[in-house]
Amino acid sequence: MVFRSSLLLTSACFLSLSLHAQNTPPTTPDPMIKKMVEDVSAKNLEDDIRKLVSFGTRHTLSDTKDKKRGIGASRNWVEQEFKKYSKASGNRLKVTQDTFTIKPDGRRINKPVVMANVMATLPGTDPNDTRVFIVSGHIDSRVSDVMNATADAPGANDDGSGTVAVMELARIMSQQKYPATIIFVAVQGEEQGLYGSTHLAQRAKKEGWNLTAMLNNDIVGNSTGRDPEIKDAKHLRVFSEGVPATETPDEAKVRRVLSSENDSPSRQLARYTSLACKQYVDGHEVVVEYRPDRFLRGGDHTPFNQQGFTAVRFTEMNEDFTHQHQDLRTENNIKYGDLPEGVDYQYLRKNTGVNLATLASLALAPSSPENVGVLTANLTNRTELKWDAPKVGEKPAGYYVLMRETNAPQWQQKFYVTDTKADLPHSKDNFIFGVVSVDAEGHESLPVIPKPVR
């Protein structure tokens, strides 16, 4: 038996045990994922950002016909790059521009405008695995006046950094196969009101996608903040909602019983990114923020949360607001504007690696267990758990039961079982538990928190 005092472990490690004499899956990094993370190129990221900036402006209301300037030219270029990656992968990437029309909204859309999300879909190899994973950045840019569609708006970091990260992920990850489907997408209209992501989230809901996780990258390339000035090239923030936006009254009742505001699906995804970072991106760390986003700001993960999907936002640790939403100018010896020189490309490389490690780990793992419950009929100092094997995709090799103290931010112990139940010598009153599916290579699903059952 492990006593409570011995559970005070750092978030960087697990105490992994087996409840029986079973061969546990490996806990070492997957060499293929490690190699893909190492293949992320700072030079490619910089070249792609400079190319995006060369289109002058990528404002949502800018020109769509000009071949060298405006949102249309930049969308077409990203589409062509995706097609190059597809050709290199044996035409496995399915590349499209998903167009939709937005009418004037009385705020930031003053005329009917045809928008497009540039999408590269990597179909899963398992016909029985319906899971979908999305990673996004927004391609549009702006200056001080959100309605100024003609001035140069380089948007190198906001959100050229997120867009090129998605492109680099598509380039590298399309060379491998995954049982689940991955969609790499540059969405439009974020600065005017999250229009591209709203369209995509509503489409996923309407078409019944089994969307398991959505990763939004917005402002992920600058390591130097201002007010106060600080440089931090070793940390990446991940924002996630606590109480789900679509929570039902019955779900709210369970949440209040468990006090599980810190264990929503999106919060579990944020924790997952932290562990993927520790495992695959040397010298880097994810800071899990217990907020859906920053003050006074919004992002493309939000429409997915609003549709009931699991989604998080990646953002650099310290923002420089003189570079965001600014006319190009110099005042009081301060250079304003979102230029390529304001991006730390090695930092962006590592943040892209965190995305890759997270996506690849999830897409290779089995689906999460279903109907996870903690038995509460008896007063006991033990914990009995039961669950069902996932119905989607390949059967897991086994399961990990995760455990942490109620005040601990990260999982502290994990127990491997091959059955769909577990009996632990730890009180259900003192700990939080989760259950994940795991394959023979050690790829783990997102955790599921058990609900009380009798």
PyMOL commands that set and color helices and strands:
alter all, ss='L'
color gray80, all
select helices_A, chain A and resi 4-7+31-39+42-53+71-88+160-173+190-193+195-206+249-258+261-263+265-280+302-306+340-342+345-364
alter helices_A, ss='H'
color red, helices_A
select strands_A, chain A and resi 15-18+94-102+113-122+131-138+181-187+210-217+224-225+230-231+235-240+285-289+311-316+329-331+334-336+370-375+383-388+398-405+413-417+421-424+431-438+451-453
alter strands_A, ss='S'
color yellow, strands_A
deselect
rebuild
show_as cartoon
